[in-house]
């Protein structure tokens, strides 16, 4: 049975990014998730306890994490929880790991700008004519996006101009 969890917290270490000999990208960092309560005598919020997690992201999520997450960022993480007991002879402890399914910035604390990435293997699978060298997608690829596949330009999805009242004029026209 898999335990899924969603937590918010502060990236406490500089994310480590490695690529294995087989080409697998792995990114990992420690996340501090503090619990807070209001202290009526001091009339302020105080941190009570901090839970520590090791977050690990693989493949495309690991690559995107490497370029997006920095120490000190506030993030949300959803993934599979694994709790391990350890004993090294002198000390014992518990390690809590989360294999991330999704990671994103916590917008309660600031703003973030989304930039979509498409891996070369995915672009090649979607567009057989693509050489994977970064060339622009062909018309057939864009038309597939217009009928529900991922990707495509805003005009392919019927969005031709940003919303007039939106402060996010550029972002409002980008499909997700």
RACORBEL-V146478 format. One record per residue. N is the residue number from 0. RES is the residue in one small letter. SS is DSSP state (@ for helix, = for strand, . for the rest). PHI is phi in degrees with one decimal (NA if undefined). Layout:
n:res:ss:phi
N:RES:SS:PHI
N:RES:SS:PHI
This chain:
n:res:ss:phi
0:x:.:NA
1:x:.:-102.4
2:x:=:-98.0
3:x:=:-97.0
4:x:=:-143.7
5:x:=:-125.2
6:x:=:-134.6
7:x:=:-117.9
8:x:=:-179.7
9:x:=:-109.2
10:x:=:-68.3
11:x:.:-96.5
12:x:.:-129.8
13:x:.:-66.7
14:x:.:-58.5
15:x:=:-91.8
16:x:=:-125.0
17:x:=:-133.7
18:x:=:-123.6
19:x:.:-73.3
20:x:.:-60.5
21:x:.:-83.2
22:x:.:92.1
23:x:.:-78.9
24:x:=:-91.2
25:x:=:-129.6
26:x:=:-125.7
27:x:=:-143.5
28:x:=:-157.1
29:x:=:-95.8
30:x:=:-120.9
31:x:=:-103.5
32:x:=:-116.5
33:x:=:-90.6
34:x:=:-98.2
35:x:=:-123.5
36:x:=:-147.1
37:x:=:-89.7
38:x:=:-91.2
39:x:.:-69.4
40:x:.:-69.6
41:x:.:-88.2
42:x:.:54.8
43:x:=:-158.0
44:x:=:-79.1
45:x:=:-129.2
46:x:=:-80.2
47:x:=:-94.9
48:x:=:-132.7
49:x:=:-122.3
50:x:=:-95.8
51:x:=:-114.7
52:x:=:-129.1
53:x:=:-100.4
54:x:=:-101.0
55:x:=:-127.8
56:x:=:-124.6
57:x:=:-115.4
58:x:@:56.1
59:x:@:-62.3
60:x:@:-62.1
61:x:@:-64.1
62:x:@:-64.9
63:x:@:-67.3
64:x:@:-63.1
65:x:@:-59.7
66:x:@:-93.1
67:x:@:-122.5
68:x:.:-103.0
69:x:.:-127.6
70:x:.:-57.6
71:x:.:96.4
72:x:.:-70.9
73:x:=:-95.3
74:x:=:-133.3
75:x:=:-111.4
76:x:=:-132.2
77:x:=:-120.4
78:x:=:-177.3
79:x:=:-96.3
80:x:=:-87.2
81:x:=:-138.0
82:x:=:-110.6
83:x:=:-126.5
84:x:=:-90.2
85:x:=:-137.1
86:x:=:-147.9
87:x:.:-105.7
88:x:.:97.5
89:x:.:-98.1
90:x:.:-135.1
91:x:=:-128.1
92:x:=:-170.6
93:x:=:-127.1
94:x:=:-114.1
95:x:=:-112.8
96:x:=:-111.9
97:x:=:-128.2
98:x:=:-87.9
99:x:=:-70.6
100:x:=:-98.7
101:x:=:-154.1
102:x:=:-137.3
103:x:=:-153.2
104:x:=:-70.7
105:x:.:-83.5
106:x:.:-75.2
107:x:.:-69.9
108:x:.:-110.1
109:x:.:175.4
110:x:.:-110.4
111:x:.:-147.6
112:x:.:-118.0
113:x:.:-86.9
114:x:.:-130.8
115:x:.:-76.5
116:x:.:-118.2
117:x:.:-127.5
118:x:.:-70.1
119:x:@:-64.8
120:x:@:-69.3
121:x:@:-71.0
122:x:@:-64.0
123:x:@:-67.4
124:x:@:-69.2
125:x:@:-75.6
126:x:.:-126.5
127:x:.:-58.1
128:x:.:-77.6
129:x:.:-70.3
130:x:.:-93.4
131:x:.:77.3
132:x:.:-99.6
133:x:.:90.0
134:x:.:-68.5
135:x:.:-67.2
136:x:.:-65.1
137:x:.:-79.6
138:x:@:-59.9
139:x:@:-63.8
140:x:@:-66.4
141:x:@:-64.4
142:x:@:-67.1
143:x:@:-62.5
144:x:@:-66.0
145:x:@:-68.4
146:x:.:-101.8
147:x:.:123.7
148:x:.:-69.1
149:x:.:-77.4
150:x:.:94.4
151:x:.:96.2
152:x:.:-85.5
153:x:@:-55.7
154:x:@:-67.0
155:x:@:-68.5
156:x:@:-101.1
157:x:.:87.2
158:x:.:-98.1
159:x:.:-109.3
160:x:.:-149.1
161:x:.:-68.6
162:x:.:-68.3
163:x:.:-66.8
164:x:.:-89.1
165:x:.:-83.4
166:x:.:-72.1
167:x:.:-101.5
168:x:@:-56.0
169:x:@:-71.8
170:x:@:-70.1
171:x:@:-66.5
172:x:.:-94.7
173:x:.:-92.5
174:x:.:-76.7
175:x:.:-111.3
